[in-house]
Amino acid sequence: YDEGNIRGVKEDMETLLTFAGLFSAALTAFTVESAKQLQPDTDNATVYLLATIALHLNGSSVDRELISRFRPSPVSPTSKHVNGLWLSSLFLSLVTASLAMLAKQWLREFLA
């Protein structure tokens, strides 16, 4: 009875490992794309810095309102929360896969 039950659990662990691997791969792709939202827009930062330098060099010939449009915007809290959820999900998926591997090794030792 034990051997048949353990073989069933071992097959379930193999299925879980396959699913966790595929899920982690998909999550990694989403996390990489989502992490780009945490980076400030370098084009706006460059324009802002160059306009500020021009303002200081030329005095008042550069429109201050125009410069303020290119001020780099801070990262939105929504982007931070979404990235935190993606990373938490990836972490839990990898922990689940590690625990499934550990359980599978224990079952193999138990049958030996």
Distance bins in CASP14 RR format, pairs under 12 A and 6 or more apart:
PFRMAT RR
TARGET T0000
AUTHOR 0000-0000-0000
RMODE 2
METHOD distances of the structure
MODEL  1
1 7 0 0 0 0 0 1 0 0 0 0 0
1 8 0 0 0 0 0 1 0 0 0 0 0
2 8 0 0 0 0 0 1 0 0 0 0 0
2 9 0 0 0 0 0 1 0 0 0 0 0
2 107 0 0 0 0 0 1 0 0 0 0 0
2 110 0 0 0 0 1 0 0 0 0 0 0
2 111 0 0 0 0 1 0 0 0 0 0 0
3 9 0 0 0 0 0 1 0 0 0 0 0
3 10 0 0 0 0 0 1 0 0 0 0 0
3 107 0 0 0 0 0 1 0 0 0 0 0
3 110 0 0 0 0 1 0 0 0 0 0 0
3 111 1 0 0 1 0 0 0 0 0 0 0
3 112 0 0 0 0 0 1 0 0 0 0 0
4 10 0 0 0 0 1 0 0 0 0 0 0
4 11 0 0 0 0 0 1 0 0 0 0 0
4 107 0 0 0 0 0 1 0 0 0 0 0
4 110 0 0 0 0 0 1 0 0 0 0 0
4 111 0 0 0 0 1 0 0 0 0 0 0
5 11 0 0 0 0 0 1 0 0 0 0 0
5 12 0 0 0 0 0 1 0 0 0 0 0
5 107 0 0 0 0 0 1 0 0 0 0 0
5 110 0 0 0 0 0 1 0 0 0 0 0
5 111 0 0 0 0 0 1 0 0 0 0 0
6 12 0 0 0 0 0 1 0 0 0 0 0
6 13 0 0 0 0 0 1 0 0 0 0 0
6 103 0 0 0 0 0 1 0 0 0 0 0
6 104 0 0 0 0 0 1 0 0 0 0 0
6 106 0 0 0 0 1 0 0 0 0 0 0
6 107 1 0 1 0 0 0 0 0 0 0 0
6 108 0 0 0 0 1 0 0 0 0 0 0
6 109 0 0 0 0 0 1 0 0 0 0 0
6 110 1 0 0 1 0 0 0 0 0 0 0
6 111 1 0 1 0 0 0 0 0 0 0 0
6 112 0 0 0 0 0 1 0 0 0 0 0
7 13 0 0 0 0 0 1 0 0 0 0 0
7 14 0 0 0 0 0 1 0 0 0 0 0
7 104 0 0 0 0 0 1 0 0 0 0 0
7 107 0 0 0 0 1 0 0 0 0 0 0
7 108 0 0 0 0 0 1 0 0 0 0 0
7 110 0 0 0 0 0 1 0 0 0 0 0
7 111 1 0 0 1 0 0 0 0 0 0 0
8 14 0 0 0 0 1 0 0 0 0 0 0
8 15 0 0 0 0 0 1 0 0 0 0 0
8 16 0 0 0 0 0 1 0 0 0 0 0
8 104 0 0 0 0 0 1 0 0 0 0 0
8 107 0 0 0 0 1 0 0 0 0 0 0
8 111 0 0 0 0 0 1 0 0 0 0 0
9 15 0 0 0 0 0 1 0 0 0 0 0
9 16 0 0 0 0 0 1 0 0 0 0 0
9 100 0 0 0 0 0 1 0 0 0 0 0
9 103 1 0 0 1 0 0 0 0 0 0 0
9 104 0 0 0 0 1 0 0 0 0 0 0
9 106 0 0 0 0 0 1 0 0 0 0 0
9 107 1 0 0 1 0 0 0 0 0 0 0
9 108 0 0 0 0 0 1 0 0 0 0 0
9 110 0 0 0 0 0 1 0 0 0 0 0
9 111 0 0 0 0 0 1 0 0 0 0 0
10 16 0 0 0 0 0 1 0 0 0 0 0
10 17 0 0 0 0 0 1 0 0 0 0 0
10 100 0 0 0 0 0 1 0 0 0 0 0
10 101 0 0 0 0 0 1 0 0 0 0 0
10 103 0 0 0 0 1 0 0 0 0 0 0
10 104 1 0 0 1 0 0 0 0 0 0 0
10 105 0 0 0 0 0 1 0 0 0 0 0
10 106 0 0 0 0 0 1 0 0 0 0 0
10 107 1 0 1 0 0 0 0 0 0 0 0
10 108 1 0 0 1 0 0 0 0 0 0 0
10 109 0 0 0 0 0 1 0 0 0 0 0
10 110 0 0 0 0 1 0 0 0 0 0 0
10 111 0 0 0 0 1 0 0 0 0 0 0
11 17 0 0 0 0 0 1 0 0 0 0 0
11 18 0 0 0 0 0 1 0 0 0 0 0
11 100 0 0 0 0 0 1 0 0 0 0 0
11 104 0 0 0 0 1 0 0 0 0 0 0
11 107 0 0 0 0 0 1 0 0 0 0 0
12 18 0 0 0 0 0 1 0 0 0 0 0
12 19 0 0 0 0 0 1 0 0 0 0 0
12 100 0 0 0 0 1 0 0 0 0 0 0
12 103 0 0 0 0 1 0 0 0 0 0 0
12 104 0 0 0 0 1 0 0 0 0 0 0
12 107 0 0 0 0 0 1 0 0 0 0 0
13 19 0 0 0 0 0 1 0 0 0 0 0
13 20 0 0 0 0 0 1 0 0 0 0 0
13 96 0 0 0 0 0 1 0 0 0 0 0
13 97 0 0 0 0 1 0 0 0 0 0 0
13 98 0 0 0 0 0 1 0 0 0 0 0
13 99 0 0 0 0 1 0 0 0 0 0 0
13 100 1 0 1 0 0 0 0 0 0 0 0
13 101 1 0 0 1 0 0 0 0 0 0 0
13 102 0 0 0 0 1 0 0 0 0 0 0
13 103 1 0 1 0 0 0 0 0 0 0 0
13 104 1 0 1 0 0 0 0 0 0 0 0
13 105 0 0 0 0 1 0 0 0 0 0 0
13 106 0 0 0 0 1 0 0 0 0 0 0
13 107 1 0 0 1 0 0 0 0 0 0 0
13 108 0 0 0 0 0 1 0 0 0 0 0
14 20 0 0 0 0 0 1 0 0 0 0 0
14 21 0 0 0 0 0 1 0 0 0 0 0
14 97 0 0 0 0 0 1 0 0 0 0 0
14 100 0 0 0 0 1 0 0 0 0 0 0
14 101 0 0 0 0 0 1 0 0 0 0 0
14 103 0 0 0 0 0 1 0 0 0 0 0
14 104 1 0 0 1 0 0 0 0 0 0 0
14 107 0 0 0 0 0 1 0 0 0 0 0
14 108 0 0 0 0 0 1 0 0 0 0 0
15 21 0 0 0 0 0 1 0 0 0 0 0
15 22 0 0 0 0 0 1 0 0 0 0 0
15 97 0 0 0 0 0 1 0 0 0 0 0
15 100 0 0 0 0 1 0 0 0 0 0 0
15 104 0 0 0 0 0 1 0 0 0 0 0
16 22 0 0 0 0 0 1 0 0 0 0 0
16 23 0 0 0 0 0 1 0 0 0 0 0
16 93 0 0 0 0 0 1 0 0 0 0 0
16 96 1 0 0 1 0 0 0 0 0 0 0
16 97 1 0 0 1 0 0 0 0 0 0 0
16 98 0 0 0 0 0 1 0 0 0 0 0
16 99 0 0 0 0 1 0 0 0 0 0 0
16 100 1 0 1 0 0 0 0 0 0 0 0
16 101 0 0 0 0 1 0 0 0 0 0 0
16 102 0 0 0 0 0 1 0 0 0 0 0
16 103 0 0 0 0 1 0 0 0 0 0 0
16 104 0 0 0 0 1 0 0 0 0 0 0
17 23 0 0 0 0 0 1 0 0 0 0 0
17 24 0 0 0 0 0 1 0 0 0 0 0
17 93 0 0 0 0 0 1 0 0 0 0 0
17 94 0 0 0 0 0 1 0 0 0 0 0
17 96 0 0 0 0 1 0 0 0 0 0 0
17 97 1 0 1 0 0 0 0 0 0 0 0
17 98 0 0 0 0 1 0 0 0 0 0 0
17 99 0 0 0 0 0 1 0 0 0 0 0
17 100 1 0 1 0 0 0 0 0 0 0 0
17 101 1 0 0 1 0 0 0 0 0 0 0
17 102 0 0 0 0 0 1 0 0 0 0 0
17 103 0 0 0 0 1 0 0 0 0 0 0
17 104 1 0 0 1 0 0 0 0 0 0 0
17 105 0 0 0 0 0 1 0 0 0 0 0
18 24 0 0 0 0 0 1 0 0 0 0 0
18 25 0 0 0 0 0 1 0 0 0 0 0
18 97 0 0 0 0 1 0 0 0 0 0 0
18 100 0 0 0 0 1 0 0 0 0 0 0
18 101 0 0 0 0 0 1 0 0 0 0 0
18 104 0 0 0 0 0 1 0 0 0 0 0
19 25 0 0 0 0 0 1 0 0 0 0 0
19 26 0 0 0 0 0 1 0 0 0 0 0
19 93 0 0 0 0 1 0 0 0 0 0 0
19 96 0 0 0 0 1 0 0 0 0 0 0
19 97 0 0 0 0 1 0 0 0 0 0 0
19 100 0 0 0 0 1 0 0 0 0 0 0
20 26 0 0 0 0 0 1 0 0 0 0 0
20 27 0 0 0 0 0 1 0 0 0 0 0
20 89 0 0 0 0 0 1 0 0 0 0 0
20 90 0 0 0 0 0 1 0 0 0 0 0
20 91 0 0 0 0 0 1 0 0 0 0 0
20 92 0 0 0 0 1 0 0 0 0 0 0
20 93 1 0 1 0 0 0 0 0 0 0 0
20 94 1 0 0 1 0 0 0 0 0 0 0
20 95 0 0 0 0 1 0 0 0 0 0 0
20 96 1 0 1 0 0 0 0 0 0 0 0
20 97 1 1 0 0 0 0 0 0 0 0 0
20 98 0 0 0 0 1 0 0 0 0 0 0
20 99 0 0 0 0 1 0 0 0 0 0 0
20 100 1 0 0 1 0 0 0 0 0 0 0
20 101 0 0 0 0 1 0 0 0 0 0 0
20 104 0 0 0 0 0 1 0 0 0 0 0
21 27 0 0 0 0 1 0 0 0 0 0 0
21 28 0 0 0 0 1 0 0 0 0 0 0
21 90 0 0 0 0 0 1 0 0 0 0 0
21 93 1 0 0 1 0 0 0 0 0 0 0
21 94 0 0 0 0 1 0 0 0 0 0 0
21 96 0 0 0 0 1 0 0 0 0 0 0
21 97 1 0 0 1 0 0 0 0 0 0 0
21 98 0 0 0 0 0 1 0 0 0 0 0
21 100 0 0 0 0 0 1 0 0 0 0 0
21 101 0 0 0 0 0 1 0 0 0 0 0
22 28 0 0 0 0 0 1 0 0 0 0 0
22 29 0 0 0 0 0 1 0 0 0 0 0
22 93 0 0 0 0 1 0 0 0 0 0 0
22 97 0 0 0 0 0 1 0 0 0 0 0
23 29 0 0 0 0 0 1 0 0 0 0 0
23 30 0 0 0 0 0 1 0 0 0 0 0
23 89 0 0 0 0 1 0 0 0 0 0 0
23 90 0 0 0 0 1 0 0 0 0 0 0
23 92 0 0 0 0 1 0 0 0 0 0 0
23 93 1 0 1 0 0 0 0 0 0 0 0
23 94 0 0 0 0 1 0 0 0 0 0 0
23 96 0 0 0 0 1 0 0 0 0 0 0
23 97 0 0 0 0 1 0 0 0 0 0 0
24 30 0 0 0 0 0 1 0 0 0 0 0
24 31 0 0 0 0 1 0 0 0 0 0 0
24 86 0 0 0 0 0 1 0 0 0 0 0
24 87 0 0 0 0 0 1 0 0 0 0 0
24 89 0 0 0 0 1 0 0 0 0 0 0
24 90 1 0 0 1 0 0 0 0 0 0 0
24 91 0 0 0 0 1 0 0 0 0 0 0
24 92 0 0 0 0 1 0 0 0 0 0 0
24 93 1 0 1 0 0 0 0 0 0 0 0
24 94 1 0 1 0 0 0 0 0 0 0 0
24 95 0 0 0 0 0 1 0 0 0 0 0
24 96 0 0 0 0 1 0 0 0 0 0 0
24 97 1 0 0 1 0 0 0 0 0 0 0
24 98 0 0 0 0 0 1 0 0 0 0 0
25 31 0 0 0 0 0 1 0 0 0 0 0
25 32 0 0 0 0 0 1 0 0 0 0 0
25 90 0 0 0 0 1 0 0 0 0 0 0
25 93 0 0 0 0 1 0 0 0 0 0 0
25 94 0 0 0 0 0 1 0 0 0 0 0
25 97 0 0 0 0 0 1 0 0 0 0 0
26 32 0 0 0 0 0 1 0 0 0 0 0
26 33 0 0 0 0 0 1 0 0 0 0 0
26 86 0 0 0 0 0 1 0 0 0 0 0
26 89 0 0 0 0 0 1 0 0 0 0 0
26 90 0 0 0 0 1 0 0 0 0 0 0
26 93 0 0 0 0 1 0 0 0 0 0 0
27 33 0 0 0 0 0 1 0 0 0 0 0
27 34 0 0 0 0 1 0 0 0 0 0 0
27 83 0 0 0 0 0 1 0 0 0 0 0
27 84 0 0 0 0 0 1 0 0 0 0 0
27 85 0 0 0 0 0 1 0 0 0 0 0
27 86 1 0 0 1 0 0 0 0 0 0 0
27 87 0 0 0 0 1 0 0 0 0 0 0
27 88 0 0 0 0 0 1 0 0 0 0 0
27 89 1 0 1 0 0 0 0 0 0 0 0
27 90 1 0 1 0 0 0 0 0 0 0 0
27 91 0 0 0 0 1 0 0 0 0 0 0
27 92 0 0 0 0 1 0 0 0 0 0 0
27 93 1 0 0 1 0 0 0 0 0 0 0
27 94 0 0 0 0 1 0 0 0 0 0 0
27 96 0 0 0 0 0 1 0 0 0 0 0
27 97 0 0 0 0 0 1 0 0 0 0 0
28 34 0 0 0 0 0 1 0 0 0 0 0
28 35 0 0 0 0 0 1 0 0 0 0 0
28 86 0 0 0 0 1 0 0 0 0 0 0
28 87 0 0 0 0 0 1 0 0 0 0 0
28 89 0 0 0 0 0 1 0 0 0 0 0
28 90 1 0 0 1 0 0 0 0 0 0 0
28 91 0 0 0 0 0 1 0 0 0 0 0
28 93 0 0 0 0 1 0 0 0 0 0 0
28 94 0 0 0 0 1 0 0 0 0 0 0
29 35 0 0 0 0 0 1 0 0 0 0 0
29 86 0 0 0 0 0 1 0 0 0 0 0
29 90 0 0 0 0 0 1 0 0 0 0 0
30 36 0 0 0 0 0 1 0 0 0 0 0
30 37 0 0 0 0 0 1 0 0 0 0 0
30 82 0 0 0 0 1 0 0 0 0 0 0
30 83 0 0 0 0 1 0 0 0 0 0 0
30 84 0 0 0 0 0 1 0 0 0 0 0
30 85 0 0 0 0 0 1 0 0 0 0 0
30 86 1 0 1 0 0 0 0 0 0 0 0
30 87 0 0 0 0 0 1 0 0 0 0 0
30 89 0 0 0 0 1 0 0 0 0 0 0
30 90 0 0 0 0 1 0 0 0 0 0 0
30 93 0 0 0 0 0 1 0 0 0 0 0
31 37 0 0 0 0 0 1 0 0 0 0 0
31 38 0 0 0 0 0 1 0 0 0 0 0
31 82 0 0 0 0 1 0 0 0 0 0 0
31 83 1 0 0 1 0 0 0 0 0 0 0
31 84 0 0 0 0 1 0 0 0 0 0 0
31 85 0 0 0 0 1 0 0 0 0 0 0
31 86 1 0 1 0 0 0 0 0 0 0 0
31 87 1 0 0 1 0 0 0 0 0 0 0
31 88 0 0 0 0 0 1 0 0 0 0 0
31 89 0 0 0 0 1 0 0 0 0 0 0
31 90 1 0 1 0 0 0 0 0 0 0 0
31 91 0 0 0 0 0 1 0 0 0 0 0
31 93 0 0 0 0 0 1 0 0 0 0 0
31 94 0 0 0 0 0 1 0 0 0 0 0
32 38 0 0 0 0 0 1 0 0 0 0 0
32 39 0 0 0 0 0 1 0 0 0 0 0
32 83 0 0 0 0 0 1 0 0 0 0 0
32 86 0 0 0 0 1 0 0 0 0 0 0
32 87 0 0 0 0 0 1 0 0 0 0 0
32 90 0 0 0 0 0 1 0 0 0 0 0
33 39 0 0 0 0 0 1 0 0 0 0 0
33 79 0 0 0 0 0 1 0 0 0 0 0
33 82 0 0 0 0 0 1 0 0 0 0 0
33 83 0 0 0 0 0 1 0 0 0 0 0
33 86 0 0 0 0 1 0 0 0 0 0 0
34 75 0 0 0 0 0 1 0 0 0 0 0
34 78 0 0 0 0 0 1 0 0 0 0 0
34 79 1 0 0 1 0 0 0 0 0 0 0
34 80 0 0 0 0 0 1 0 0 0 0 0
34 81 0 0 0 0 0 1 0 0 0 0 0
34 82 1 0 0 1 0 0 0 0 0 0 0
34 83 1 0 1 0 0 0 0 0 0 0 0
34 84 0 0 0 0 1 0 0 0 0 0 0
34 85 0 0 0 0 1 0 0 0 0 0 0
34 86 1 0 1 0 0 0 0 0 0 0 0
34 87 0 0 0 0 1 0 0 0 0 0 0
34 89 0 0 0 0 0 1 0 0 0 0 0
34 90 0 0 0 0 0 1 0 0 0 0 0
35 75 0 0 0 0 0 1 0 0 0 0 0
35 79 0 0 0 0 1 0 0 0 0 0 0
35 80 0 0 0 0 0 1 0 0 0 0 0
35 82 0 0 0 0 0 1 0 0 0 0 0
35 83 1 0 0 1 0 0 0 0 0 0 0
35 84 0 0 0 0 1 0 0 0 0 0 0
35 86 0 0 0 0 1 0 0 0 0 0 0
35 87 0 0 0 0 1 0 0 0 0 0 0
35 90 0 0 0 0 0 1 0 0 0 0 0
36 42 0 0 0 0 0 1 0 0 0 0 0
36 75 0 0 0 0 0 1 0 0 0 0 0
36 79 0 0 0 0 1 0 0 0 0 0 0
36 82 0 0 0 0 0 1 0 0 0 0 0
36 83 0 0 0 0 1 0 0 0 0 0 0
37 73 0 0 0 0 0 1 0 0 0 0 0
37 74 0 0 0 0 0 1 0 0 0 0 0
37 75 1 0 0 1 0 0 0 0 0 0 0
37 76 1 0 0 1 0 0 0 0 0 0 0
37 77 0 0 0 0 0 1 0 0 0 0 0
37 78 0 0 0 0 1 0 0 0 0 0 0
37 79 1 0 1 0 0 0 0 0 0 0 0
37 80 0 0 0 0 1 0 0 0 0 0 0
37 81 0 0 0 0 0 1 0 0 0 0 0
37 82 1 0 0 1 0 0 0 0 0 0 0
37 83 1 0 0 1 0 0 0 0 0 0 0
37 84 0 0 0 0 0 1 0 0 0 0 0
37 86 0 0 0 0 0 1 0 0 0 0 0
38 74 0 0 0 0 0 1 0 0 0 0 0
38 75 1 0 1 0 0 0 0 0 0 0 0
38 76 0 0 0 0 1 0 0 0 0 0 0
38 77 0 0 0 0 0 1 0 0 0 0 0
38 78 0 0 0 0 0 1 0 0 0 0 0
38 79 1 0 0 1 0 0 0 0 0 0 0
38 80 1 0 0 1 0 0 0 0 0 0 0
38 81 0 0 0 0 0 1 0 0 0 0 0
38 82 0 0 0 0 1 0 0 0 0 0 0
38 83 1 0 0 1 0 0 0 0 0 0 0
38 84 0 0 0 0 1 0 0 0 0 0 0
38 86 0 0 0 0 0 1 0 0 0 0 0
38 87 0 0 0 0 0 1 0 0 0 0 0
39 45 0 0 0 0 0 1 0 0 0 0 0
39 72 0 0 0 0 0 1 0 0 0 0 0
39 73 0 0 0 0 0 1 0 0 0 0 0
39 74 0 0 0 0 0 1 0 0 0 0 0
39 75 0 0 0 0 1 0 0 0 0 0 0
39 79 0 0 0 0 1 0 0 0 0 0 0
39 83 0 0 0 0 0 1 0 0 0 0 0
40 46 0 0 0 0 0 1 0 0 0 0 0
40 48 0 0 0 0 0 1 0 0 0 0 0
40 70 0 0 0 0 0 1 0 0 0 0 0
40 71 0 0 0 0 0 1 0 0 0 0 0
40 72 1 0 1 0 0 0 0 0 0 0 0
40 73 1 0 0 1 0 0 0 0 0 0 0
40 74 1 0 0 1 0 0 0 0 0 0 0
40 75 1 0 0 1 0 0 0 0 0 0 0
40 76 0 0 0 0 0 1 0 0 0 0 0
40 79 0 0 0 0 0 1 0 0 0 0 0
41 47 0 0 0 0 1 0 0 0 0 0 0
41 48 0 0 0 0 1 0 0 0 0 0 0
41 70 0 0 0 0 1 0 0 0 0 0 0
41 71 0 0 0 0 0 1 0 0 0 0 0
41 72 1 0 0 1 0 0 0 0 0 0 0
41 73 1 0 0 1 0 0 0 0 0 0 0
41 74 0 0 0 0 0 1 0 0 0 0 0
41 75 0 0 0 0 0 1 0 0 0 0 0
42 48 0 0 0 0 0 1 0 0 0 0 0
42 49 0 0 0 0 0 1 0 0 0 0 0
42 70 0 0 0 0 0 1 0 0 0 0 0
42 72 0 0 0 0 1 0 0 0 0 0 0
43 49 0 0 0 0 0 1 0 0 0 0 0
43 50 0 0 0 0 0 1 0 0 0 0 0
43 70 0 0 0 0 1 0 0 0 0 0 0
43 72 0 0 0 0 1 0 0 0 0 0 0
44 50 0 0 0 0 0 1 0 0 0 0 0
44 51 0 0 0 0 0 1 0 0 0 0 0
44 67 0 0 0 0 0 1 0 0 0 0 0
44 68 0 0 0 0 0 1 0 0 0 0 0
44 69 0 0 0 0 1 0 0 0 0 0 0
44 70 1 0 1 0 0 0 0 0 0 0 0
44 71 1 0 0 1 0 0 0 0 0 0 0
44 72 1 0 1 0 0 0 0 0 0 0 0
44 73 1 0 0 1 0 0 0 0 0 0 0
44 74 0 0 0 0 0 1 0 0 0 0 0
45 51 0 0 0 0 0 1 0 0 0 0 0
45 52 0 0 0 0 0 1 0 0 0 0 0
45 70 0 0 0 0 1 0 0 0 0 0 0
45 71 0 0 0 0 1 0 0 0 0 0 0
45 72 1 0 1 0 0 0 0 0 0 0 0
45 73 0 0 0 0 1 0 0 0 0 0 0
45 74 0 0 0 0 0 1 0 0 0 0 0
46 52 0 0 0 0 0 1 0 0 0 0 0
46 53 0 0 0 0 0 1 0 0 0 0 0
46 70 0 0 0 0 1 0 0 0 0 0 0
46 72 0 0 0 0 1 0 0 0 0 0 0
47 53 0 0 0 0 0 1 0 0 0 0 0
47 54 0 0 0 0 0 1 0 0 0 0 0
47 62 0 0 0 0 0 1 0 0 0 0 0
47 66 0 0 0 0 1 0 0 0 0 0 0
47 67 0 0 0 0 1 0 0 0 0 0 0
47 68 0 0 0 0 0 1 0 0 0 0 0
47 69 0 0 0 0 1 0 0 0 0 0 0
47 70 1 0 1 0 0 0 0 0 0 0 0
47 71 0 0 0 0 1 0 0 0 0 0 0
47 72 0 0 0 0 1 0 0 0 0 0 0
48 54 0 0 0 0 0 1 0 0 0 0 0
48 55 0 0 0 0 0 1 0 0 0 0 0
48 62 0 0 0 0 0 1 0 0 0 0 0
48 64 0 0 0 0 0 1 0 0 0 0 0
48 66 0 0 0 0 0 1 0 0 0 0 0
48 67 1 0 0 1 0 0 0 0 0 0 0
48 68 0 0 0 0 1 0 0 0 0 0 0
48 69 0 0 0 0 1 0 0 0 0 0 0
48 70 1 0 1 0 0 0 0 0 0 0 0
48 71 1 0 1 0 0 0 0 0 0 0 0
48 72 1 0 0 1 0 0 0 0 0 0 0
48 73 0 0 0 0 0 1 0 0 0 0 0
49 55 0 0 0 0 0 1 0 0 0 0 0
49 56 0 0 0 0 0 1 0 0 0 0 0
49 67 0 0 0 0 1 0 0 0 0 0 0
49 70 0 0 0 0 1 0 0 0 0 0 0
49 71 0 0 0 0 0 1 0 0 0 0 0
49 72 0 0 0 0 1 0 0 0 0 0 0
50 56 0 0 0 0 0 1 0 0 0 0 0
50 57 0 0 0 0 0 1 0 0 0 0 0
50 58 0 0 0 0 0 1 0 0 0 0 0
50 62 0 0 0 0 1 0 0 0 0 0 0
50 66 0 0 0 0 0 1 0 0 0 0 0
50 67 0 0 0 0 1 0 0 0 0 0 0
50 70 0 0 0 0 1 0 0 0 0 0 0
51 57 0 0 0 0 0 1 0 0 0 0 0
51 58 0 0 0 0 0 1 0 0 0 0 0
51 59 0 0 0 0 0 1 0 0 0 0 0
51 61 0 0 0 0 0 1 0 0 0 0 0
51 62 1 0 0 1 0 0 0 0 0 0 0
51 63 0 0 0 0 1 0 0 0 0 0 0
51 64 0 0 0 0 1 0 0 0 0 0 0
51 65 0 0 0 0 0 1 0 0 0 0 0
51 66 1 0 0 1 0 0 0 0 0 0 0
51 67 1 0 1 0 0 0 0 0 0 0 0
51 68 0 0 0 0 1 0 0 0 0 0 0
51 69 0 0 0 0 1 0 0 0 0 0 0
51 70 1 0 0 1 0 0 0 0 0 0 0
51 71 0 0 0 0 1 0 0 0 0 0 0
52 58 0 0 0 0 0 1 0 0 0 0 0
52 59 0 0 0 0 0 1 0 0 0 0 0
52 62 0 0 0 0 1 0 0 0 0 0 0
52 64 0 0 0 0 1 0 0 0 0 0 0
52 66 0 0 0 0 0 1 0 0 0 0 0
52 67 1 0 0 1 0 0 0 0 0 0 0
52 68 0 0 0 0 0 1 0 0 0 0 0
52 70 0 0 0 0 1 0 0 0 0 0 0
52 71 0 0 0 0 1 0 0 0 0 0 0
52 72 0 0 0 0 0 1 0 0 0 0 0
53 59 0 0 0 0 0 1 0 0 0 0 0
53 62 0 0 0 0 1 0 0 0 0 0 0
53 67 0 0 0 0 0 1 0 0 0 0 0
54 60 0 0 0 0 0 1 0 0 0 0 0
54 61 0 0 0 0 1 0 0 0 0 0 0
54 62 1 0 1 0 0 0 0 0 0 0 0
54 63 0 0 0 0 0 1 0 0 0 0 0
54 64 0 0 0 0 0 1 0 0 0 0 0
54 66 0 0 0 0 0 1 0 0 0 0 0
54 67 0 0 0 0 1 0 0 0 0 0 0
54 70 0 0 0 0 0 1 0 0 0 0 0
55 61 0 0 0 0 1 0 0 0 0 0 0
55 62 1 0 1 0 0 0 0 0 0 0 0
55 63 0 0 0 0 1 0 0 0 0 0 0
55 64 1 0 0 1 0 0 0 0 0 0 0
55 65 0 0 0 0 0 1 0 0 0 0 0
55 66 0 0 0 0 1 0 0 0 0 0 0
55 67 1 0 0 1 0 0 0 0 0 0 0
55 68 0 0 0 0 0 1 0 0 0 0 0
55 70 0 0 0 0 0 1 0 0 0 0 0
56 62 0 0 0 0 1 0 0 0 0 0 0
56 64 0 0 0 0 0 1 0 0 0 0 0
56 67 0 0 0 0 0 1 0 0 0 0 0
58 67 0 0 0 0 0 1 0 0 0 0 0
60 67 0 0 0 0 0 1 0 0 0 0 0
61 67 0 0 0 0 0 1 0 0 0 0 0
62 68 0 0 0 0 0 1 0 0 0 0 0
62 70 0 0 0 0 0 1 0 0 0 0 0
63 69 0 0 0 0 1 0 0 0 0 0 0
63 70 0 0 0 0 0 1 0 0 0 0 0
64 70 0 0 0 0 0 1 0 0 0 0 0
64 71 0 0 0 0 0 1 0 0 0 0 0
65 71 0 0 0 0 0 1 0 0 0 0 0
73 79 0 0 0 0 0 1 0 0 0 0 0
74 80 0 0 0 0 0 1 0 0 0 0 0
75 81 0 0 0 0 0 1 0 0 0 0 0
75 82 0 0 0 0 0 1 0 0 0 0 0
75 83 0 0 0 0 1 0 0 0 0 0 0
76 82 0 0 0 0 1 0 0 0 0 0 0
76 83 0 0 0 0 0 1 0 0 0 0 0
77 83 0 0 0 0 0 1 0 0 0 0 0
77 84 0 0 0 0 0 1 0 0 0 0 0
78 84 0 0 0 0 0 1 0 0 0 0 0
78 85 0 0 0 0 0 1 0 0 0 0 0
79 85 0 0 0 0 0 1 0 0 0 0 0
79 86 0 0 0 0 0 1 0 0 0 0 0
80 86 0 0 0 0 0 1 0 0 0 0 0
80 87 0 0 0 0 0 1 0 0 0 0 0
81 87 0 0 0 0 0 1 0 0 0 0 0
81 88 0 0 0 0 0 1 0 0 0 0 0
82 88 0 0 0 0 0 1 0 0 0 0 0
82 89 0 0 0 0 0 1 0 0 0 0 0
83 89 0 0 0 0 0 1 0 0 0 0 0
83 90 0 0 0 0 0 1 0 0 0 0 0
84 90 0 0 0 0 1 0 0 0 0 0 0
84 91 0 0 0 0 1 0 0 0 0 0 0
84 92 0 0 0 0 0 1 0 0 0 0 0
85 91 0 0 0 0 0 1 0 0 0 0 0
85 92 0 0 0 0 0 1 0 0 0 0 0
86 92 0 0 0 0 0 1 0 0 0 0 0
86 93 0 0 0 0 0 1 0 0 0 0 0
87 93 0 0 0 0 0 1 0 0 0 0 0
87 94 0 0 0 0 0 1 0 0 0 0 0
88 94 0 0 0 0 0 1 0 0 0 0 0
88 95 0 0 0 0 0 1 0 0 0 0 0
89 95 0 0 0 0 0 1 0 0 0 0 0
89 96 0 0 0 0 0 1 0 0 0 0 0
90 96 0 0 0 0 0 1 0 0 0 0 0
90 97 0 0 0 0 0 1 0 0 0 0 0
91 97 0 0 0 0 0 1 0 0 0 0 0
91 98 0 0 0 0 0 1 0 0 0 0 0
92 98 0 0 0 0 0 1 0 0 0 0 0
92 99 0 0 0 0 0 1 0 0 0 0 0
93 99 0 0 0 0 0 1 0 0 0 0 0
93 100 0 0 0 0 0 1 0 0 0 0 0
94 100 0 0 0 0 0 1 0 0 0 0 0
94 101 0 0 0 0 0 1 0 0 0 0 0
95 101 0 0 0 0 0 1 0 0 0 0 0
95 102 0 0 0 0 0 1 0 0 0 0 0
96 102 0 0 0 0 0 1 0 0 0 0 0
96 103 0 0 0 0 0 1 0 0 0 0 0
97 103 0 0 0 0 0 1 0 0 0 0 0
97 104 0 0 0 0 0 1 0 0 0 0 0
98 104 0 0 0 0 0 1 0 0 0 0 0
98 105 0 0 0 0 0 1 0 0 0 0 0
99 105 0 0 0 0 0 1 0 0 0 0 0
99 106 0 0 0 0 0 1 0 0 0 0 0
100 106 0 0 0 0 0 1 0 0 0 0 0
100 107 0 0 0 0 0 1 0 0 0 0 0
101 107 0 0 0 0 0 1 0 0 0 0 0
101 108 0 0 0 0 0 1 0 0 0 0 0
102 108 0 0 0 0 0 1 0 0 0 0 0
102 109 0 0 0 0 0 1 0 0 0 0 0
103 109 0 0 0 0 0 1 0 0 0 0 0
103 110 0 0 0 0 0 1 0 0 0 0 0
104 110 0 0 0 0 0 1 0 0 0 0 0
104 111 0 0 0 0 0 1 0 0 0 0 0
105 111 0 0 0 0 0 1 0 0 0 0 0
105 112 0 0 0 0 0 1 0 0 0 0 0
106 112 0 0 0 0 0 1 0 0 0 0 0
END
